[in-house]
Amino acid sequence: MRFARVVIYKETLVDFREHFWTFLGAFIGIGSIGLIQSYYLTESDNIFLVGSFGATSVLVYGVIESPLAQPRNVLGGHVVSAIVGTIVSQLISTLWLGAAVAVAASIVGMQITKTLHPPGGATALIAVIGSEKIKALGFMYVISPIASGVLILLVVAMIFNNITSSRQYPVNKHWYRIWRRRYLKRHRHS
């Protein structure tokens, strides 16, 4: 019982500085996307603020050391999923089937490309179940709102997560380098 109290106590300690930077980063990241949208679109044309960006914000501002929060995973996961979701949306007209195929295929696509990012599943789903405005974008959905919105979130994350010495983002400073697949390395040595 004492062990459980210690674990619960340590897990609930409040680090106000950490919470401050998390809040500020998420506020500026999502706020920037919303502000840009407000200049270009009416409130009823809400296509820049995609639901999966909220979940991405939890990762890139709240759990910055997670492998799933690293830039390659964030950008790649959303882009792969947006492509998959758009393709599925155009090929499968039955909503429940399209939704299931889009999410499942986007997960596999992210696994293959080593860009697993859980909010990517929502990005694929939104391409299938989203409004007619989203569907009308076709493959532009990949560029805007997805890639452009993710880049805004990442730039803000790289600024706010590195302001203090206690937060370092991304964990791998060479995330932008193209990664090699294991099977390519094996074939070169054979």
Order of alpha helices (4+ residues) and beta strands (2+ residues): alpha-alpha-alpha-alpha-alpha-alpha-alpha-alpha-alpha
